């Protein structure tokens, strides 16, 4: 004997307690087990931390590169370098 009167009651219990994802449709009950293994959760957290760290490193690298570009532009201005103007190529006139 069990505490559930029917299999439907048992499925609803699993869904309410968060032990499984339960869906009912015209063909019947569909149950998906939710794996709450401690090692799996730890691996997922480590993966998320690694992704966040990579994103932060990319942002930091982009900021450093931007700062270096600004410093280089200031150094060129101080040294008297003039910025070149981009023009279209002109065909040579042959005489």
NORVENRA-V863765 format. One record per helix or strand of 2 or more residues. SS is the DSSP state (H for helix, E for strand). FROM is the first residue (numbers start at 1). TO is the last residue. If there is no record, write none. Layout:
BEGIN
[[SS;FROM;TO] [SS;FROM;TO]]
END
This chain:
BEGIN
[[H;7;17] [E;20;25] [E;28;33] [H;38;79]]
END
